[in-house]
Amino acid sequence: MNWKIKFKKQPEKYLAKLNDEERARILKAVYKLCEKWPFYRQADLDIKRLKGSDEWRLRVGDWRIIFYPNEGQFIILIIEIGTRGDIYN
């Protein structure tokens, strides 16, 4: 099944502020996640489920991408993007 990606407003704005290299690196990981979900372990991605939540975290270097996989609609919703200090505060 092909999963689709949807971005909330915050991550779209955050990506727009990044330089081209950082944006491309993050988007490459997000699209790889989309292609491999739910078999992310085969994709060599650093992914963990957040404790006490249905949300997940994708780590790309210093960046953290918080997402929610909507299994009923086959959509991965990107909720937040930021550095570790920004995301977990």
N, CA, C and O atoms as a printed pandas DataFrame, in Angstrom:
     atom_number atom_name residue_name chain_id  residue_number  x_coord  y_coord  z_coord
0              1         N          MET        A               1    0.842   -1.187    0.000
1              2        CA          MET        A               1    0.000    0.000    0.000
2              3         C          MET        A               1    0.881    1.241    0.000
3              4         O          MET        A               1    1.870    1.309    0.730
4              5         N          ASN        A               2    0.523    2.208   -0.809
5              6        CA          ASN        A               2    1.272    3.465   -0.862
6              7         C          ASN        A               2    0.772    4.430    0.207
7              8         O          ASN        A               2   -0.408    4.779    0.242
8              9         N          TRP        A               3    1.661    4.844    1.053
9             10        CA          TRP        A               3    1.346    5.816    2.087
10            11         C          TRP        A               3    1.576    7.214    1.534
11            12         O          TRP        A               3    2.439    7.421    0.681
12            13         N          LYS        A               4    0.801    8.166    2.024
13            14        CA          LYS        A               4    0.948    9.559    1.617
14            15         C          LYS        A               4    1.427   10.372    2.802
15            16         O          LYS        A               4    1.255    9.977    3.955
16            17         N          ILE        A               5    2.026   11.503    2.506
17            18        CA          ILE        A               5    2.529   12.388    3.557
18            19         C          ILE        A               5    1.695   13.654    3.572
19            20         O          ILE        A               5    1.381   14.227    2.529
20            21         N          LYS        A               6    1.342   14.078    4.776
21            22        CA          LYS        A               6    0.689   15.372    4.977
22            23         C          LYS        A               6    1.480   16.121    6.038
23            24         O          LYS        A               6    1.937   15.542    7.024
24            25         N          PHE        A               7    1.628   17.412    5.816
25            26        CA          PHE        A               7    2.343   18.250    6.765
26            27         C          PHE        A               7    1.374   19.196    7.455
27            28         O          PHE        A               7    0.508   19.791    6.814
28            29         N          LYS        A               8    1.526   19.330    8.776
29            30        CA          LYS        A               8    0.814   20.387    9.477
30            31         C          LYS        A               8    1.533   21.706    9.143
31            32         O          LYS        A               8    2.600   21.698    8.528
32            33         N          LYS        A               9    0.958   22.803    9.541
33            34        CA          LYS        A               9    1.509   24.115    9.188
34            35         C          LYS        A               9    2.903   24.361    9.770
35            36         O          LYS        A               9    3.777   24.875    9.072
36            37         N          GLN        A              10    3.122   24.005   11.034
37            38        CA          GLN        A              10    4.405   24.268   11.691
38            39         C          GLN        A              10    5.573   23.627   10.949
39            40         O          GLN        A              10    6.566   24.306   10.688
40            41         N          PRO        A              11    5.489   22.342   10.599
41            42        CA          PRO        A              11    6.629   21.746    9.895
42            43         C          PRO        A              11    6.844   22.334    8.500
43            44         O          PRO        A              11    7.983   22.426    8.043
44            45         N          GLU        A              12    5.778   22.730    7.823
45            46        CA          GLU        A              12    5.946   23.369    6.513
46            47         C          GLU        A              12    6.717   24.677    6.645
47            48         O          GLU        A              12    7.627   24.951    5.863
48            49         N          LYS        A              13    6.349   25.483    7.638
49            50        CA          LYS        A              13    7.034   26.758    7.866
50            51         C          LYS        A              13    8.482   26.528    8.280
51            52         O          LYS        A              13    9.383   27.241    7.838
52            53         N          TYR        A              14    8.698   25.538    9.122
53            54        CA          TYR        A              14   10.041   25.242    9.605
54            55         C          TYR        A              14   10.949   24.821    8.440
55            56         O          TYR        A              14   12.088   25.275    8.340
56            57         N          LEU        A              15   10.440   23.959    7.573
57            58        CA          LEU        A              15   11.226   23.521    6.416
58            59         C          LEU        A              15   11.558   24.682    5.493
59            60         O          LEU        A              15   12.653   24.738    4.932
60            61         N          ALA        A              16   10.628   25.600    5.334
61            62        CA          ALA        A              16   10.845   26.742    4.441
62            63         C          ALA        A              16   11.992   27.625    4.934
63            64         O          ALA        A              16   12.644   28.291    4.130
64            65         N          LYS        A              17   12.244   27.639    6.230
65            66        CA          LYS        A              17   13.303   28.475    6.798
66            67         C          LYS        A              17   14.688   27.835    6.701
67            68         O          LYS        A              17   15.700   28.522    6.837
68            69         N          LEU        A              18   14.736   26.532    6.467
69            70        CA          LEU        A              18   16.019   25.822    6.417
70            71         C          LEU        A              18   16.727   26.054    5.084
71            72         O          LEU        A              18   16.103   26.404    4.082
72            73         N          ASN        A              19   18.042   25.850    5.097
73            74        CA          ASN        A              19   18.764   25.949    3.828
74            75         C          ASN        A              19   18.449   24.714    2.970
75            76         O          ASN        A              19   17.922   23.720    3.470
76            77         N          ASP        A              20   18.771   24.790    1.704
77            78        CA          ASP        A              20   18.389   23.735    0.752
78            79         C          ASP        A              20   18.942   22.363    1.129
79            80         O          ASP        A              20   18.254   21.353    0.983
80            81         N          GLU        A              21   20.170   22.327    1.609
81            82        CA          GLU        A              21   20.799   21.045    1.944
82            83         C          GLU        A              21   20.086   20.367    3.118
83            84         O          GLU        A              21   19.798   19.172    3.064
84            85         N          GLU        A              22   19.802   21.130    4.178
85            86        CA          GLU        A              22   19.116   20.564    5.345
86            87         C          GLU        A              22   17.698   20.136    4.990
87            88         O          GLU        A              22   17.244   19.069    5.403
88            89         N          ARG        A              23   16.999   20.971    4.224
89            90        CA          ARG        A              23   15.631   20.646    3.809
90            91         C          ARG        A              23   15.615   19.362    2.994
91            92         O          ARG        A              23   14.765   18.499    3.215
92            93         N          ALA        A              24   16.547   19.224    2.050
93            94        CA          ALA        A              24   16.609   18.029    1.209
94            95         C          ALA        A              24   16.901   16.780    2.041
95            96         O          ALA        A              24   16.339   15.714    1.788
96            97         N          ARG        A              25   17.763   16.914    3.014
97            98        CA          ARG        A              25   18.113   15.774    3.871
98            99         C          ARG        A              25   16.898   15.300    4.673
99           100         O          ARG        A              25   16.643   14.100    4.774
100          101         N          ILE        A              26   16.162   16.240    5.232
101          102        CA          ILE        A              26   14.969   15.894    6.010
102          103         C          ILE        A              26   13.897   15.287    5.111
103          104         O          ILE        A              26   13.302   14.265    5.454
104          105         N          LEU        A              27   13.651   15.912    3.965
105          106        CA          LEU        A              27   12.611   15.409    3.066
106          107         C          LEU        A              27   12.957   14.028    2.514
107          108         O          LEU        A              27   12.071   13.195    2.322
108          109         N          LYS        A              28   14.230   13.787    2.262
109          110        CA          LYS        A              28   14.650   12.467    1.781
110          111         C          LYS        A              28   14.297   11.393    2.811
111          112         O          LYS        A              28   13.798   10.326    2.455
112          113         N          ALA        A              29   14.560   11.681    4.090
113          114        CA          ALA        A              29   14.240   10.722    5.154
114          115         C          ALA        A              29   12.732   10.546    5.298
115          116         O          ALA        A              29   12.260    9.430    5.515
116          117         N          VAL        A              30   11.970   11.634    5.181
117          118        CA          VAL        A              30   10.512   11.553    5.306
118          119         C          VAL        A              30    9.928   10.716    4.166
119          120         O          VAL        A              30    9.050    9.886    4.400
120          121         N          TYR        A              31   10.402   10.923    2.943
121          122        CA          TYR        A              31    9.888   10.137    1.822
122          123         C          TYR        A              31   10.318    8.679    1.899
123          124         O          TYR        A              31    9.580    7.790    1.473
124          125         N          LYS        A              32   11.498    8.430    2.434
125          126        CA          LYS        A              32   11.944    7.045    2.648
126          127         C          LYS        A              32   11.038    6.370    3.686
127          128         O          LYS        A              32   10.663    5.208    3.535
128          129         N          LEU        A              33   10.697    7.116    4.736
129          130        CA          LEU        A              33    9.767    6.623    5.743
130          131         C          LEU        A              33    8.432    6.263    5.107
131          132         O          LEU        A              33    7.860    5.212    5.399
132          133         N          CYS        A              34    7.948    7.123    4.252
133          134        CA          CYS        A              34    6.664    6.915    3.580
134          135         C          CYS        A              34    6.691    5.653    2.712
135          136         O          CYS        A              34    5.720    4.897    2.674
136          137         N          GLU        A              35    7.794    5.438    2.028
137          138        CA          GLU        A              35    7.928    4.266    1.160
138          139         C          GLU        A              35    7.980    2.964    1.956
139          140         O          GLU        A              35    7.448    1.947    1.512
140          141         N          LYS        A              36    8.610    2.989    3.113
141          142        CA          LYS        A              36    8.881    1.759    3.869
142          143         C          LYS        A              36    7.898    1.476    4.987
143          144         O          LYS        A              36    7.867    0.354    5.493
144          145         N          TRP        A              37    7.095    2.445    5.395
145          146        CA          TRP        A              37    6.197    2.231    6.535
146          147         C          TRP        A              37    5.204    1.136    6.225
147          148         O          TRP        A              37    4.661    1.152    5.120
148          149         N          PRO        A              38    4.922    0.209    7.073
149          150        CA          PRO        A              38    5.358    0.046    8.457
150          151         C          PRO        A              38    6.622   -0.788    8.615
151          152         O          PRO        A              38    6.948   -1.189    9.732
152          153         N          PHE        A              39    7.334   -1.057    7.545
153          154        CA          PHE        A              39    8.542   -1.882    7.604
154          155         C          PHE        A              39    9.783   -0.999    7.713
155          156         O          PHE        A              39   10.769   -1.212    7.008
156          157         N          TYR        A              40    9.725   -0.010    8.598
157          158        CA          TYR        A              40   10.774    0.992    8.724
158          159         C          TYR        A              40   12.107    0.407    9.173
159          160         O          TYR        A              40   13.155    0.992    8.901
160          161         N          ARG        A              41   12.086   -0.733    9.855
161          162        CA          ARG        A              41   13.354   -1.331   10.295
162          163         C          ARG        A              41   14.221   -1.723    9.099
163          164         O          ARG        A              41   15.447   -1.746    9.202
164          165         N          GLN        A              42   13.598   -2.025    7.985
165          166        CA          GLN        A              42   14.334   -2.374    6.770
166          167         C          GLN        A              42   14.889   -1.136    6.073
167          168         O          GLN        A              42   15.745   -1.256    5.197
168          169         N          ALA        A              43   14.420    0.034    6.443
169          170        CA          ALA        A              43   14.815    1.267    5.763
170          171         C          ALA        A              43   16.035    1.921    6.396
171          172         O          ALA        A              43   16.499    2.952    5.908
172          173         N          ASP        A              44   16.568    1.343    7.477
173          174        CA          ASP        A              44   17.726    1.908    8.160
174          175         C          ASP        A              44   17.468    3.349    8.603
175          176         O          ASP        A              44   18.301    4.234    8.410
176          177         N          LEU        A              45   16.290    3.561    9.203
177          178        CA          LEU        A              45   15.919    4.873    9.727
178          179         C          LEU        A              45   15.898    4.807   11.248
179          180         O          LEU        A              45   15.576    3.767   11.824
180          181         N          ASP        A              46   16.237    5.905   11.892
181          182        CA          ASP        A              46   16.229    5.984   13.356
182          183         C          ASP        A              46   14.840    6.440   13.804
183          184         O          ASP        A              46   14.553    7.636   13.862
184          185         N          ILE        A              47   13.985    5.467   14.118
185          186        CA          ILE        A              47   12.589    5.741   14.453
186          187         C          ILE        A              47   12.265    5.096   15.794
187          188         O          ILE        A              47   12.658    3.962   16.069
188          189         N          LYS        A              48   11.535    5.846   16.626
189          190        CA          LYS        A              48   11.064    5.311   17.901
190          191         C          LYS        A              48    9.659    5.828   18.164
191          192         O          LYS        A              48    9.300    6.935   17.763
192          193         N          ARG        A              49    8.886    5.019   18.832
193          194        CA          ARG        A              49    7.552    5.453   19.263
194          195         C          ARG        A              49    7.706    6.278   20.532
195          196         O          ARG        A              49    8.480    5.915   21.417
196          197         N          LEU        A              50    6.981    7.378   20.627
197          198        CA          LEU        A              50    7.047    8.224   21.813
198          199         C          LEU        A              50    6.246    7.578   22.938
199          200         O          LEU        A              50    5.131    7.107   22.718
200          201         N          LYS        A              51    6.797    7.555   24.112
201          202        CA          LYS        A              51    6.157    6.906   25.253
202          203         C          LYS        A              51    4.834    7.583   25.579
203          204         O          LYS        A              51    4.740    8.810   25.614
204          205         N          GLY        A              52    3.819    6.769   25.814
205          206        CA          GLY        A              52    2.519    7.276   26.212
206          207         C          GLY        A              52    1.779    8.016   25.116
207          208         O          GLY        A              52    0.905    8.835   25.401
208          209         N          SER        A              53    2.123    7.733   23.848
209          210        CA          SER        A              53    1.536    8.469   22.737
210          211         C          SER        A              53    1.411    7.557   21.519
211          212         O          SER        A              53    2.055    6.511   21.442
212          213         N          ASP        A              54    0.575    7.969   20.572
213          214        CA          ASP        A              54    0.487    7.271   19.290
214          215         C          ASP        A              54    1.438    7.889   18.266
215          216         O          ASP        A              54    1.473    7.469   17.109
216          217         N          GLU        A              55    2.205    8.887   18.697
217          218        CA          GLU        A              55    3.127    9.573   17.798
218          219         C          GLU        A              55    4.488    8.882   17.803
219          220         O          GLU        A              55    4.843    8.161   18.736
220          221         N          TRP        A              56    5.230    9.126   16.734
221          222        CA          TRP        A              56    6.547    8.542   16.553
222          223         C          TRP        A              56    7.551    9.656   16.300
223          224         O          TRP        A              56    7.177   10.779   15.964
224          225         N          ARG        A              57    8.837    9.332   16.465
225          226        CA          ARG        A              57    9.918   10.269   16.227
226          227         C          ARG        A              57   10.872    9.691   15.190
227          228         O          ARG        A              57   11.311    8.547   15.306
228          229         N          LEU        A              58   11.184   10.482   14.187
229          230        CA          LEU        A              58   12.202   10.140   13.193
230          231         C          LEU        A              58   13.380   11.072   13.434
231          232         O          LEU        A              58   13.220   12.292   13.444
232          233         N          ARG        A              59   14.545   10.506   13.626
233          234        CA          ARG        A              59   15.752   11.310   13.860
234          235         C          ARG        A              59   16.562   11.375   12.583
235          236         O          ARG        A              59   16.856   10.355   11.960
236          237         N          VAL        A              60   16.921   12.601   12.200
237          238        CA          VAL        A              60   17.777   12.836   11.037
238          239         C          VAL        A              60   18.881   13.783   11.508
239          240         O          VAL        A              60   18.703   15.001   11.500
240          241         N          GLY        A              61   20.018   13.224   11.918
241          242        CA          GLY        A              61   21.091   14.051   12.473
242          243         C          GLY        A              61   20.611   14.739   13.737
243          244         O          GLY        A              61   20.144   14.084   14.669
244          245         N          ASP        A              62   20.727   16.066   13.770
245          246        CA          ASP        A              62   20.267   16.840   14.926
246          247         C          ASP        A              62   18.773   17.137   14.871
247          248         O          ASP        A              62   18.219   17.687   15.822
248          249         N          TRP        A              63   18.129   16.788   13.791
249          250        CA          TRP        A              63   16.713   17.097   13.589
250          251         C          TRP        A              63   15.827   15.977   14.105
251          252         O          TRP        A              63   16.188   14.801   14.063
252          253         N          ARG        A              64   14.656   16.373   14.594
253          254        CA          ARG        A              64   13.644   15.421   15.020
254          255         C          ARG        A              64   12.366   15.728   14.264
255          256         O          ARG        A              64   11.954   16.883   14.163
256          257         N          ILE        A              65   11.744   14.688   13.735
257          258        CA          ILE        A              65   10.475   14.816   13.027
258          259         C          ILE        A              65    9.456   13.986   13.796
259          260         O          ILE        A              65    9.595   12.768   13.906
260          261         N          ILE        A              66    8.440   14.643   14.323
261          262        CA          ILE        A              66    7.384   13.959   15.055
262          263         C          ILE        A              66    6.253   13.703   14.062
263          264         O          ILE        A              66    5.803   14.612   13.365
264          265         N          PHE        A              67    5.801   12.446   14.009
265          266        CA          PHE        A              67    4.761   12.098   13.036
266          267         C          PHE        A              67    3.769   11.122   13.624
267          268         O          PHE        A              67    4.027   10.463   14.632
268          269         N          TYR        A              68    2.628   11.048   12.967
269          270        CA          TYR        A              68    1.567   10.127   13.355
270          271         C          TYR        A              68    1.143    9.330   12.130
271          272         O          TYR        A              68    0.684    9.917   11.151
272          273         N          PRO        A              69    1.285    8.008   12.159
273          274        CA          PRO        A              69    0.827    7.186   11.039
274          275         C          PRO        A              69   -0.660    6.854   11.186
275          276         O          PRO        A              69   -1.047    6.135   12.107
276          277         N          ASN        A              70   -1.476    7.367   10.296
277          278        CA          ASN        A              70   -2.915    7.092   10.298
278          279         C          ASN        A              70   -3.135    5.849    9.445
279          280         O          ASN        A              70   -3.226    5.932    8.221
280          281         N          GLU        A              71   -3.219    4.713   10.094
281          282        CA          GLU        A              71   -3.288    3.440    9.380
282          283         C          GLU        A              71   -4.581    3.263    8.607
283          284         O          GLU        A              71   -4.601    2.560    7.596
284          285         N          GLY        A              72   -5.661    3.884    9.058
285          286        CA          GLY        A              72   -6.942    3.768    8.366
286          287         C          GLY        A              72   -6.948    4.456    7.020
287          288         O          GLY        A              72   -7.595    3.990    6.082
288          289         N          GLN        A              73   -6.217    5.585    6.914
289          290        CA          GLN        A              73   -6.199    6.357    5.672
290          291         C          GLN        A              73   -4.864    6.252    4.945
291          292         O          GLN        A              73   -4.699    6.840    3.876
292          293         N          PHE        A              74   -3.913    5.516    5.504
293          294        CA          PHE        A              74   -2.577    5.364    4.923
294          295         C          PHE        A              74   -1.912    6.721    4.705
295          296         O          PHE        A              74   -1.380    7.013    3.634
296          297         N          ILE        A              75   -1.962    7.539    5.756
297          298        CA          ILE        A              75   -1.350    8.864    5.725
298          299         C          ILE        A              75   -0.377    8.968    6.886
299          300         O          ILE        A              75   -0.690    8.580    8.011
300          301         N          ILE        A              76    0.806    9.496    6.602
301          302        CA          ILE        A              76    1.754    9.827    7.655
302          303         C          ILE        A              76    1.676   11.334    7.825
303          304         O          ILE        A              76    2.038   12.096    6.929
304          305         N          LEU        A              77    1.197   11.752    8.991
305          306        CA          LEU        A              77    1.026   13.169    9.288
306          307         C          LEU        A              77    2.263   13.677   10.012
307          308         O          LEU        A              77    2.578   13.227   11.114
308          309         N          ILE        A              78    2.963   14.620    9.381
309          310        CA          ILE        A              78    4.136   15.232    9.991
310          311         C          ILE        A              78    3.628   16.348   10.901
311          312         O          ILE        A              78    3.058   17.335   10.435
312          313         N          ILE        A              79    3.841   16.177   12.194
313          314        CA          ILE        A              79    3.278   17.077   13.195
314          315         C          ILE        A              79    4.231   18.213   13.549
315          316         O          ILE        A              79    3.820   19.364   13.695
316          317         N          GLU        A              80    5.511   17.869   13.686
317          318        CA          GLU        A              80    6.468   18.878   14.128
318          319         C          GLU        A              80    7.861   18.511   13.649
319          320         O          GLU        A              80    8.217   17.335   13.576
320          321         N          ILE        A              81    8.649   19.537   13.321
321          322        CA          ILE        A              81   10.043   19.367   12.948
322          323         C          ILE        A              81   10.843   20.385   13.744
323          324         O          ILE        A              81   10.437   21.540   13.877
324          325         N          GLY        A              82   11.976   19.953   14.269
325          326        CA          GLY        A              82   12.849   20.866   15.004
326          327         C          GLY        A              82   14.060   20.129   15.531
327          328         O          GLY        A              82   14.247   18.939   15.278
328          329         N          THR        A              83   14.873   20.853   16.265
329          330        CA          THR        A              83   16.032   20.223   16.903
330          331         C          THR        A              83   15.560   19.573   18.199
331          332         O          THR        A              83   14.444   19.810   18.661
332          333         N          ARG        A              84   16.413   18.766   18.762
333          334        CA          ARG        A              84   16.055   18.038   19.991
334          335         C          ARG        A              84   15.604   18.999   21.084
335          336         O          ARG        A              84   14.611   18.738   21.764
336          337         N          GLY        A              85   16.315   20.096   21.260
337          338        CA          GLY        A              85   15.972   21.066   22.283
338          339         C          GLY        A              85   14.629   21.739   22.048
339          340         O          GLY        A              85   13.925   22.080   22.999
340          341         N          ASP        A              86   14.274   21.929   20.788
341          342        CA          ASP        A              86   12.995   22.568   20.453
342          343         C          ASP        A              86   11.828   21.614   20.616
343          344         O          ASP        A              86   10.773   22.003   21.117
344          345         N          ILE        A              87   12.002   20.381   20.202
345          346        CA          ILE        A              87   10.911   19.417   20.152
346          347         C          ILE        A              87   10.481   18.961   21.539
347          348         O          ILE        A              87    9.285   18.891   21.825
348          349         N          TYR        A              88   11.426   18.658   22.387
349          350        CA          TYR        A              88   11.103   18.019   23.660
350          351         C          TYR        A              88   10.911   18.992   24.815
351          352         O          TYR        A              88   10.830   18.561   25.966
352          353         N          ASN        A              89   10.837   20.267   24.547
353          354        CA          ASN        A              89   10.593   21.258   25.621
354          355         C          ASN        A              89    9.134   21.567   25.754
355          356         O          ASN        A              89    8.748   22.373   26.600
